[in-house]
Amino acid sequence: EAEAKSEKTSAEVREAERNCNTARNQLKLLQDGERIARIDPVTGERGYLDDNDRPGEIARAQKAVDGWCKK
């Protein structure tokens, strides 16, 4: 039982690290001005992040980093 709990905790830590890295990478791409593609959920068409939308996306990405990258 203790081993199962330890394994579950270890898996949760690995997932949190992976999510933290993903969030940091996304934030860096947004801050560096990289072109970000999106798929419209209704039409399935590819669109790109508009410069006017970038500050809001940066704020959301920063919130994700803050949430996942707790030390």
Secondary structure, DSSP 8 states (H G I E B T S, - for coil): -HHHHHHHHHHHHHHHHHHHHHHHHHHHHHHTT---EEE-TTT--EEE--TTTHHHHHHHHHHHHHHH---
